[in-house]
Amino acid sequence: MYLAIITLPLFAFLTAGLAGRKLGKTGVQLITTFSVSIAAIFSIIGVYEIALKNSIAGFDSASTSIIIMPWIESELITVNWGFQFDSVSIIMCVVILSISSLVHIYSIGYMSDDNHIQRFFAYLSLFTFFMLVLVLGDNYLLMFIGWEGVGLASYLLINFWFTRIQANKSSMQALFMNRIGDWGLSIAIFSIFWLFGASDYSTVFSICSQYDEKYLTVVTIFLLIAAAGKSAQLGLHTWLPNAMEGPTPVSALIHAATMVTAGVYLILRSSPLFELAPTSLICVCIIGSLTAIFAATTGLFQNDLKKVIAYSTCSQLGYMVFAAGLSQYEVAFFHLFNHAYFKALLFLSAGSIIHALHDEQDMRKMGGLVNLLPFTYTMILIGSLSLMALPFLTGYYSKDVILEVAYGQFLVTGTFTYWLGTITATLTAFYSTHTLLFSFFGAPSGSKKIYNTIHEAPLIMAIPLFLLSICSIFIGYVAKDFFIGVGSSGILSSGIGTLRNHHLGFDIEFISTNFGVQFIPLIASLLGMIIALKVCYIRLNPDQGSPLMLDLVYSPNIIHNITRSSIGNWFDNIYNNLFVSGGLHFGKTTAGTLDRGFLSLIGPQGLQQLFYNNSRFIAIKFDTGFIPHYALIIILATVLLILSNF
């Protein structure tokens, strides 16, 4: 059953890719969706057997490994094709496969008019397979295979509509930016080979405490670079918003359950190494918190519906990363688990809007949709409220706990991340409310022809939305005690290693009784909602606003202009001017100085010319055409040959 979790998506990909034309659209849709859904059911059974069963009985979670065959065998190292099923990996399988199966179902309706639907479903299944290889591999080398496979599949999916130039550019950007993360992971794996003489998790984690901190710091810094590239952390985040060029179901799969969670998973899986490298933990904490507030700030000034949600993903990934930097891996993993469902709901709901508006994504061309798309409005409202972490929704049970554990550190890093996280919560509430109001309320701003043909999503698209909305409301409450409850008896103990002095389980419960710490983030979120409501009300009803408020909302003030025009493009401009333009200038200088300069001087214009001149001299002097001259040369050569032996 456990191997079927991996092989079923692979079977779906091979079937759709090799026999797609013979099976037809319906056949491919049924086979791929059924295969991934069965794998999802198997993973849920695996969660009960591996994680929940022992936890309910009061024991630590179980773990099992399946070795298929040897891969690399030498005197120095042995690597197997093996898969490890522990609490972390099997819960990740549930997240990946449940979201993927719902995306497959949703895509049946969303992509129904596309002529290349067989290729699309093949890519979805391939994406799912490589993500499973990444999370289930029992060594870093096998993880790297899944890591690279996810990057390849993301390129194929983002560039699915390959006739669009912007899709080509976005897919290439995603591939190139992730090369930096791939480089970091490659160096980290080589360092692990050199340091530990092994790549499997069990060996590395069992002996890592015997090594000097400085070596572990180097390894974990490279692991952090890899995670930053895949999980779109500050500096390597520029590919994520542009990945919206792919079909909306692809965006949901990338942003909710697959590619962007790979970096966070890498940190969680490598937690025993990070725990012994406190300097790296501080770097993780700072990068995550800065990413959270940067992405939230950038999301304020986006007009593209999908890009707003994309920046919210980047911001929430920042929460997960800085929670891991505080050594609260269980809390980070819990937020990863919760975030997958309400973020998938947001993207698929956005897809329903775009589908109804005939591929229109600009919120400035929407408005007045609340009466035309009531079901979609309800779905995106639930997802947005969960993203804002309002009480008793899924996001509340993990996002607020992250801020509580940050405060409970009683260190500079904890205080720093707590207040940045609180400010980020305000910004998140603002742009979420702003997106809802501008998309669904006010006067219609789009084409009358489009508005006359607006319709709700078909049933095949509505079912995944409804299921995700249920998860976005209840799954956080249901899963909280299993992930981070004081009495959960280590449901994640078989997959995460934390030093004893870094456990804050009981402290969280006491911090939760502190009114200020618990309610400041909630008050901040409500404040963001109120400000957004006021701003949107004035924009939608300009005759009701005071002159001062109208100036603040409409005037091209300096802060608005600088932020709107620059903040989303700072890093692109830096990379273009520093690396791209600098690289081209360096290449031009190198070519002129070396290739067409020094090397040309000693090559075509130097040695080659010297050999040519000498050959020409010899040919003129000795190639005379007279036999006596040739006989003399032969005699002289024979004498020299004889003399050379003495």
Steps between C-alpha positions, in 0.01 A plus 500: 500500500778744590682461169168550321499854640801572276435271205138601431586861397788362293260258331261789433778705339623215279148409393401856415833579338540187288142399426322834527396516136350153502321548835360841407422788733247316715717192539803699609295707744348192662824301526716782639235628743410150620867402549590811700179475706569135591854599601350774719277245676800272558694790650216574743506135608878532537459802730283294730739205505823697533411822683163483673477142621798517736429858601148410610646212702745738669817400312727676254408474133635208299732500200569250225739488205471309173822435311432408138854439379857633531582807296866591570739249657865581561762477772425855606121521487185297448173655379175308457178559316306515825191675632440603859146514638494692826256749647641801311523335159162324516318817608670683215367226271148571624542871427652442155259231385180648643568839340619336178191279472272801551699697242464210256121499552481879470709493180247273328265797487754783482700354209206342318542721193876456470622286212807378689327370810679162485836673527372716785384205711823314425701797633280525812559133579873535433514799734324300770733201454821702532370678809430161659854385415631817665316450828523119521865445402705369792819683400605839371599369158154358434350822630712681243348289222151608611625857548622524141192319369269751666696781338469336158127435543440859613673625185277280285182610678575872517590486131199281414364767265839520332385728218473788749825695530434597862447135592838419341668776698335403829585131467862582416520738796364231733754252365797739522418636847458148631844415357642707786314288752607185315860616522461548876352153545773343285776659708319397819474137384869490402586649839289236674676226298841641593414561866295196593587248229131430446187660359217309668314688770533238773881492480550874460268598783631237740863615478466873429531592869861374494615769257617855554239774477688691229472208257130459568450875453652483151277205405183660634571836334506324163181314595346840581599632155331198344186553708494872419505426128222243507280672758544847346665673793621858482754543223402185312126566496467674165394189309194430715264784393588447135417131530138617470536478122410131518140378520335580834486136619877494456529808721292329766719189489830692502401746772304270728647152515804443283786715387498785752467265796811305394737755653314504831496120498878498445550711813260283701663179383847639578395626845764290688771681302349846548456442873876462536572815295351797691648754258310341215180505704536876548547542123190285435301710745605835354449398136155354573374804691630747240341294223166505680481878532657573159255277311202635695606857421541419132160331493334827600563656159412217261207523263527145365276267703736202479806708584340624822448139606853413381656764724285378787654156445848650517406679821357187664811304403693764690294416811585131462870567449544731798303257718754235400777750577360524853534117526122464501490249217170344605330840487656576160384164368152555640476832316627334182223242538227758560624745241482239223123476524393862528757609241376235256147627569606858421670409174225273375239761594701757306502252214121490508490880473749500213312218329172690529657824372665332201858513634483852644729535807516878550292597804450848353283336234282313748249616757137417568561125495348420838151455351625328186737251669361448852649150548846609385476807724421280800794274425755779456360673810566188710851469358576868562372494857710191569802674346436796730497251792167608642399294803375144460607466136787276393761774461438630852615180669849508348579858402430648842691220670807593291484852643445368851807275486699791356406708802570205729866484393579803718793570268575779253417275205168404658397860568616607153297231324196552725460864410583454132249214491237719665554782250482242221165381638368858465618523140359155420157600629516822299577349160266204556208731579598734217502209253156380610338841483646606166424169334145449623354837599446835337393569146605255226815623328538235233360449155123479475534211258697301757265586786203382297653153473624460859408168659586307814756222490365162381445225757830327422680821601271579793556168680874560568421854613241376747733231641784749538267746673412232757870442561564876523243525778548184707830324431708736713281437804498124441875466443634746758535259791667237282762743371576739786285395794679446832359149525557398138776257603734586217304441181794654308773350718616249238568766239612814687786543744495786752727567796318464830561860604331619179165336573238761585188282521404590854621859459259548210208402718599753765574771243151447361358623832679834454229726360737741325716242326203299383279784380744754357530307168121465486453870569762576233309288247171671585670838466622405153147394404350826627754714310438301183124539541539875542733538200282284277183681609652833400619362166161350427316811629730800439222749573481373862867558592663799662753700295786370715399137452448553127852642474643201688314250283531660157796736500828376352693561820868416525467194724230343280696562181830371634340193650276416208755554226806360668440257782390215275788558258792579729653158478430457129676832435792402722539164329468652152743785564751317717502144372346498152644828372817450702537149363453618143754781550746257660453257211553774243815620677630146538436420135672819384796468735557125499324329208564768240798647684763298685389155381466623145848653524668178606265285291393599147726806495789350696583131505297425190675776308839385632441143388377623164807717442742223605321245285509735207874563553573126516292432190677771301853400608476122491209412270701585187403210275863380451578138595858572620365749754258239636782238518718745695218565747446127548873439562522788750188378683644145518829627642319709763286201594811281546681768702196546725542143628844577645 
